[in-house]
Amino acid sequence: MKQLSGKTAIVGAYESPRRDAPRVHPFALQMECILGALDDAGLALTDVDGLCAASGDWAEGGGTMDVIELAEYIGIQPTYVNSTDVGGCSYILQAGQAAAAIASGLAEVVVISYAACPRWWPLSTPSFDPFVFPAGPGQYEIPYAPTLISTYGLFARRHMDLYGTTPEQLAQVAVTFRGHAAANPQARLRKPITVEDVLASPMIASPLHRLDCCVVTDGGGALVMTSRERARDLKRRPVYLAGYGAAVARTQNSQIPDDLTTPAALSGPRAFAMAGMTPADIDVAQIYDAFTITPMLALEDLGFCERGESGPFVAAGALSADGGSLPTNTDGGGLSSNHPGKRGIFTLIESVRQLRGDAPGIQVPDAKVALAHGLGGTFCSAATAILAV
């Protein structure tokens, strides 16, 4: 895989400014984002011969053959398609696979897109958590009635018990990212908050309060990738995929490692190895933040701090764009900017904007290397990309 480093580039990026899109079908939102990303790249729909999408979940508009539905909707017949769905990090994983497809000649211009409209979607949510389906492995966990949020609460409580992490340290994650969102005109929530505000918000799944949890928005985004050679001739500064790694682990709660290691402990080193870099080389990071515990575990597994030290790390201001050692989620992240469901694509989009110097809000000066990291499910999968200019 190391031979893929720097061979492909992201040449177009677009994030829908919508956070509420009432009565807009998710595919229509994807079409808006795809055309926006292509325009950003100086390309047309007729140039696209590769399509990556994972739109089969609730509120994403598709079905079991979602990538075919989407291709039909936007009017293309690509030579390369990819509908790999590993949850929220799917689009980071697809970017890595698209790079391999481009390098091998399977496609020349690949679009990666996502949209969902959970704030209005008329179809009801599933009546069960797919991880605890009452057959197969899930039947042994369903008596305990786990939910997505309660499982993240278990991760947070375990981290507290093992390493002394405090609710105040968790809250600092939300406070920091809200501070970044305040500068982003597209962010859903922009009013600054304090640690006390987070701790005073209603408890959702102990120890996670409401402000420890991501926003729920409609939204979408798209990226355009091509070869290094073709990227040189397009209108925007290319952002090269320097490193990439992905990993899958488990779905069942009973299989969570005692020390809370997540698949990022595999995807991160793989990405750094491909790029020939270390965590010290990263200028800015965009890390999936469905809940405040989410980026804290990623920081440890990606090597930005030691096991169990993410609490003091974030409390010291490391993630702040105002003098922190690792400016993170500069758009406000899922906690404050947007979270339609699978947020991995937005970590890539904001990474591109930071490296091109055209972020809608806070801009990290002279950023040359960015890390985009996502997860799927309840730390069931992970994907990491290192981008460079």
N, C-alpha and C positions, 0 to 999 in steps of 0.2 A: 504493500500500500504506500510505502514512502515515496515511490516514484510518481504518485499522484500530486504530491505537494506542489502548489503553485501552477499546476497545469490548466486549471479552470478558474473562472472568475464570475462573480456576481456583477452583472452590468446594468441591472434595473431593479428597483425596489419601490413598492408602493404600499402604504397602509391606509385603509379607509379611515377618514376622520369620524365616521359615524360611531356612536356608542349606543344609540337607539335607532333601529331601522324598521319601524312598524310596517308590517305587510310587505316587506321586501323579501323575496325568496333568497335563501342563501346562495343559490347559483347566480342570481342576478348580481349579488354583492361580489361574488368571485369574478364575474365578468368585468365589473367595474375595476376591481383590483388588478386583474390580468392586463387589461388595456392600459391602466395607469402605469404599471411596471414596464410594459413594452414601450410606451411613450417615453418613459424615463430613460430607457436604453437606446431610443432611436430606432426601434424595430417595429414590425407590424405582425399581426396575427398570422399572416401567411409565412412568416419566417419560422414559426414554431413547429418543431418536429418531435418534441418530447413534452410530456405532461405528467406531473406528479401531484396527486391529491389523495386525501383520505377524508371522505365526506359521508361516511355511512352511519355515524353516531346520531343520537337524538339531536335535533335542531340544526343539523348540518345539511339537510335537504336531500341527501342521496340514499341509496339502498345498498344491496349486496354487490352490485356492479357499478359503484359510484363513479369510478374514473371514466367508465364508458358513458354514463349519463352526462357527466360534465363535458367530456369531449364532444358529444353530440350537441349539447346546449350551446357551447361556444363555437361550434362549427369547424372543428379540425379533425383530421385523421392521423394522429401522430405515429411515428415509427417506434417510439419508445414510450411506454406508460409504466407508472409505478403507483400502486395504491397501498403500499405497506403501511399498516396501522399498528403502531406500538404506543398509542396514547399521545400525550401532549408533546412529546419530542419527535413525533413522526416526521416533521418537515426538516428538522436538522438531519435526521437519518437519511431522508430522501435527497437532501443536498449532497451528502457524501456519495450516495449511490448514483445520483445524476452526474457527479464528477467522473465516476468510473465509466458511466455510459458514454459521456462525451469523449473521454480519453480513448475509449475503445472504438469509436466511430459509430456507435448505435444511434447517436443523435448529435445535432450541432447546436440547437437552441432549445433549452429546456425551461419550461415554466413550472414553478412550484407555487401552489396557491391553496388558500384556506379561507373559509368564512362560516359563520354560524350565527343564528339569531335566537338565542334562548330566551330573550326577554318577551317575545311574542309568539314563538312557534306554536301552531295550533295543536300539534300532536302531543299527547301526554308523555310524561317521563316514564321510563320503564318502572314496572311495579316491583322490581327486585334489583339488587346490586349485582351486576354480572359476575363479580368476583365471588359471590356467595350464592350462586345458583343452586337451587335445592336438589341437585344431582351431581354425581362426581365428587371432586374434592370439597366443593362448597358446602355439601350437606353436613360436614362435620363442624362448620363454623356458623351456619345459619342459626343455630339455637342461641348464639350470643348476640344476634342482630347487629352486626357491624355495619357502619355506613362509611362513605368516603371520608367525611369530616371526622368521625370518631376514630377512624384508623390513624389519621394524621395527629389527632390528639394523643393517641397511644405513643406515637413516635416522640412527640414533644415531652410527654410525661416520663418516658423511659430515659430521654436525654437528660432531663432534670435529675432523675434518680441516680444515673450513672456519673454525671459530670458536674452536678451542682448548678446547672443552667437555671436562670431565674426568669419569671414572667417579665421583669423589666428588660432583660436582654432580648427576649423575643419581641417585645413591644418596640424596641429601638429600631428593629428592621422596618416595621411599618412606618415609624416616624421618619426615618431617613428617606425611604422611597416616596413618602408623601411630600417631603421637601423637594424632591426632584420633580414630582408631578406638578407642583405649584408653578413651575416655569414652562410647562408643556400645555399649550392652549387646547390640545386634543384630549387631554387626560379627563377621565370621568370624574375623579375627585381631586380637587386642587387646594382645598382649605387646609392650612397647616394643622397638625395635631401634635400632641405631647404624649409622652409615655403614660402620664396620668389619664389622658383621654382614652388610650387603648385599654388600660386596666379597668376603666370605669364603664366601658361598653359591655353589652350583655354577653354572658358566657354562652358559647355555642356548643363546644365539646371540650371539656376541661383538659388542659389549661388554656384552650384557644378561645379568645374573645372574638366578638364580631369584627373588630378592626385588626385582628390577626388573620382574617380570611380575605380572600380576593374578592374584587367586585364581580358582578355578573353583568356583562354587556353584550350587545350585538357587535359585530365587527368582522373584519377580514383583512387579508394582506396577500401580496404575491411578490415573487422574486423571479428574475431571469438570469439563467446561467449559460455560459458558452465557453469556448476554448480560449486559452491565453492569446492565441494568434488573432482570432476574430475580435476579441475584446479591445485590442489596440486601435481598431478602426471605428469604434462606436463613440457616442458623444459624452458618456460619463466616465469618470475615473474608475478603472476596474478595481474591484476588491477581491483579492485572490484567496482561494481556499488553501490555506497553508497546512492545516491539520484537521483530522476527522477521526472520531472513534464512536462506537456504539456498543451497547451491551444490554442483555436481558437477564433477569434474575428469577423472580418468583411472582406469584399472584396471591397466594394464600397468606393470611396474617400469621398463621402458625409457623411459617417458614422465615419470618423476619430474623436476621442475624442478631445475636444477643448484643453486639456492640453497635448495632444500627448501621453497619456498612451498607451503602447503596451501590447500584450499578455504576455510579459515577466514578467509583474507585477503579473501574476497568475502562470506561469510555474516556476518562480524562487522560490517563497515561498513554493510551493509544493515540489520542489526538496530539499530545505534546511530542510523542516520539516521531510521528509523521512530520510534524513541523520542525523538529530539531530545536524545540524551545522548552522552557520551564515556566512555572507560574510567575517567576520574577519578570518575565518578558511581557506580561499582559499589561496594557495601558488602561483598558476599560473592559468591564464584564457585564454581560446580560444573562442573568441566571433565573430560571423558572421560579416563581414565587406564588404558588397557589395559596400557601399559608406561610406564616413567618418562620416556621421550623424548616420549610423546604430549602431555602438558600443556605441556611446554617449548616445543614448536613452536606450540601453540595460543596461548600467552602472547605470542609474538612476532607472530603473524598477527592476533591480536585487538587489538593495540596497547598491551598492558600493559608491554612493554619493546621495545627496538630489536631488529632482526634480529641474531641471534648473541649476544644479551645475556641469554638466559634462564638460562644457567648461573650467572653471578654473581647474577642476580636471585633465584633459588631458594636459592642458598647463603647469601645475606644474611638469609634468614628471611622473605621477603616473603609466602610462602603460609601461614605459621603463624597460627592463630587466637589465639595468644598474642603480640599486638603486631605482627603482620605487616601490611603495607599492603594486602594482598589475601587475606584468609582464604579458603582454597580447599579444597574437598572435606572439608567439616567432618564428614561422616559416616564418613570413612575411605576413601571412593572405591572404585574397582575394585581397587586394590592391596591393600586390607585389609578392606573391608566386604563387598561382594558383587559378583559378575560372572557372571550366568547366560549371557551371550553378547552381547546388545545392551543396553548399559547406559544409553542416553540417557534413558530414562524416569526413572531414579533421580536424574539431575541435576536434573530438574524437580521431583521429589518433595521432595528435600532443599532446593531453593530455596524451595519453598512453605513448608516447615516452618520455615526460618530467618526468613522474612518474617512468619509468623504467631506466631513465638516459641514453637513447640512441638517443637523438634528433640529426638530421643531422646538425643542426647549433648551435644556442645559447642553452645552458643548464642551467636551473635555479637550483642552488645548493640545494640539500636536499629537493626537492619538494615531499610532501606527499599527498597533496590534490589538485585536479584540477577541474576547472569548464569548461564545454563545453556547449556553448549556440548557438542556431541557430534560424533563423526566416524563414518564408515562405511568398512569395509574397511581398506586400508592408506593412509589419508588420501585415499580416493577421493571422499568426499563430506563435507559438513559442514552443521550447522544450529546456529543460535544464537538463543536467546530471552532477552529482558530482561524481568524481572518486577518489578512495583512494587506498593506498598500506599499 
